Amino acid sequence: MSEQGFPRTFTCTFNGWQIRLQFETNPNQDELTVKSDMLRDGRPLTDREHELWRPWHVFVVACIVKNLAEANGYEKLAADVTKWSDDYEKALFGNFRSPEKRKAVNFLLTWRREMLLAAASGRTISDSDQIKLLLGRVIPALGKLDHKFLGDLTQAARFLNRRYKLSSVENLDRWLQEYKLRVVPNKEQFPEEIHRLVSGFSSITLKKLHEKLHDLEVPHKHNPRGKASPNYGFKQGWHEFKARLISD
């Protein structure tokens, strides 16, 4: 993709869903920015829909960018997106590495998402529609006595139940991977700034967050080595300073 012809927009449509990607270049810096939005049946998503569909949306956008990068000879970009996708899958699926186990997790995630979306919109999913959701995977497995898939389903249920009980930890890993994808070069934030962003849903300490930023290779600014917080000296020297004021 040469710099000529930007901004450039791509649209992908399937099964009532539409994902639009707009590629923009910064004329002053060697940067390529991708903006994306998603529509369902021609309308913008509600806040609840966006929340529940976001992991799928982000992953699909990454796959599209990877394919476009490969097709246009951007090998490093394609490799970077591939690595990010692997890390994002780890945040989503934990130790469920095999495709079969991830199918079980995805099945339960799909079921839960549809139930939550129905509750948010005030609609009731009929018994026949619920059966249709089951037909795709569970009913054939029952007919074939597919004990492996049914066993994976049990493990997936335990995994997701544990995730929702400890949602702050799981959501933090996923949020940091999404943050890593959208952070613009030369506009990284200090750990303290990122900590304020995640404090609404995670109780992680600043020190632990800083360690996690390094573990997950999340771009961020670094405080100069040995630099104390701006008010450290003031707090530490307060009594001595007050004594001098009184003596003077």
N, C-alpha and C positions, 0 to 999 in steps of 0.2 A: 504494500500500500504506500504509494508515494504521497508526498505532502500536497500535491495538486489534487483538487477535487474534494477537499475537506471543507466543511463537515460532511460526512457521509453517513447515510442512514440505512440500516438493514431491518427488515420486518420478517418475523417467522410466525406463521399461523398454523394451528393444529387443534382439532377437536374443540373449537369455540374459544381457544386461548390465543392471544396475540402478544408477542414480545417484540418490542422495538428497541433497537440499539443505535445510538448516534455516536460516531467517532469524531473527535475533535482534536486538532493539534494546536499547540501553543507556539506561535511564531518566534517567541524569544527564547524558548527552551526546547530541548529535545524530549518532548513529552507527548504521549498519546492518551487522551482521556475517553473513557467509554461511559456514556450515560444510558440508563435503561429504565423502561417502565413496562408494566404488564397490564393487559386488558382481559376481561372475561365477558364474552358475548358482546363485545364492542363498548363496554363501560369500564371505567377505572375501578380498581378493587377498593372495597371498604377497608378501614383500618384493621378490622379483625381478619379479613381475608388476606391482607398483605402480611400480617403477623404470622399466620399459619402457613402461607404458601412461600414465605421468604426463603427458607433453605432450598427449596426446589428451584425457585426463580434464580437465586444467586448461582447455583450449580449449573443450571442450563446456560446462563450468560457466560460463565467461564468456559464451558464446552464450546460454545459458538466462537468465542474469542480465540480459543486454542486452534480450532479448525481453520479460521480465517488467517491466523498467524502462520500456520503450517503451509497453507495454500499460497501464501505470498512470500515465503522464504524467510520469515522472522523466526528462526530456529530458537534463539535464546528466549524470546517471549513465549513461544510455545512450550519450551521446557520449564520456564518459571510458572506458567499457568498449570502445567501438569503436576508439578510439585505441590502447588497450592491446593489443587483438587484432591490430591492424596491426603494432605493434612486436614482439609475440610471434612473429608469422609471419615477420618479418624475421630474428629470432634463430633460428628453425627452418629457414628455407629460403634464407637469404642473398640472393643476387641472382636467385634463381629466382622471378620475379614473376608470370609468366603461369600461368593455371590448368593448361595443358597440361604445362608443365615441373614444376609442383608435383605433378601426378598421377604423373609418373615418379618423383619423389623419394618420394612416399607409397607407391608400389608396392614400391620397394626397402626402405623402412623396415618395411613390413608383412612382407615376406619375411624380413628379418633378425630381426625381433621374434619371429616364429613359430619360427625355427630356434633362437634363444637360449632361448626358453621351453621348447622341447622338450628341449634339452640340460640345462636347469636341473632339469627334472622327471624326467630319465632315460628319457623315452619316445623312440621312433623315429618320425619322420614317414614314412609309406609313400610309395612312388613315386606311387601314385594320388592321395594327398592333396597331394603336391607339384605334380602336374599340375593339380589343381583350383585351386591358388593361381595357377598360370600362366594358366589358361584365361580368367580374368577380363579380362586386358588384353594379355598378350604374344602368345598364340596367335592371337587375331583380328588383331593388328597384323602378325604374320608372314603370315597368309593374305591380307591386303589390301596387303602390301608397304608398310605405313605407315612410310615412312622417317623422317618427322618424329618420331613417337613413339619409334622405335628410336634415333634420334639423341639425343633428349632423355634417353633411358634411359642412353646412354653418358655424357652430360654429368653426369647425376645420380650415376652410379657414381663418377666422378672427384670430384665435390663431396663425397660422403659419405666416400670414402676419405681425402680431405684432412681432412675434419672429424674423423674418428676418430684420425688421426695428430696433430692439433692439438686434441684433445678438450677440454683444459683451457680454451682460449679460447672455444670454442663453448658448452661447458657453463656457463661463467661468464655469458655473455650471457643464456642461457635462464634460469639460476638467478636472476639479478638481476630479470628480468621477472616471474618467479613470486614473488619476494620483494616486488616492488613491488605485486603484486596482494593479497598477504596482510598487508602491514604495516598495523598499526592506527594511525589518526591519534593524535597526541600520545604515541605510544610508539615513535617513530623511534629508531634507534640511531646512535651516532657511527660515522664511517668506520672507526675502529680496531676497533670491535666487529664490524662487517660483515666486515672483513678477516680477523678470527679465524675467522669462520664459513666463509669460502671458502678458507682456507689449506690445507684438507685435499685439495682437488682443483685448486687453481690457484696458480701461483707469482707472480701479479701483485703488484707492489709496492703499498704503501699509497698512494703519490702517484698512480700510474696508476689504482688503483681509485677514488680520490676523483674523478679526472677523469671516469672512466666513469660514476660515480654522477650527475654533473652532465649528461653527454651523454645518458644514458638517462632523465633526470628521475626518478631513484629517490629517494623521500623519505628524508631522513636528518638527523640533528642536525648543527649547525655549531659548531665550536669558536669561542669569541670571537676576533675579529680580533687578531692580535699575541700571542695566548697561547701560551707555550712549553709543552713537555711538563713534567709535574710534577717530574721529576728533572733537568731541564736545568740549572738554576742550581746545583744541588748538584754535578753532575759538572764543570761549567765552573769552579766556584770551589773545588774540592777542595784543590788545592795551597796556595792562599792561606789557606784555613781551617785546614789542618794546620799551616802555618807559624805562624799566630797561637796555636794551641794550644800549640805548643812554646815560643814566646816567652813566653807567659803562665805 
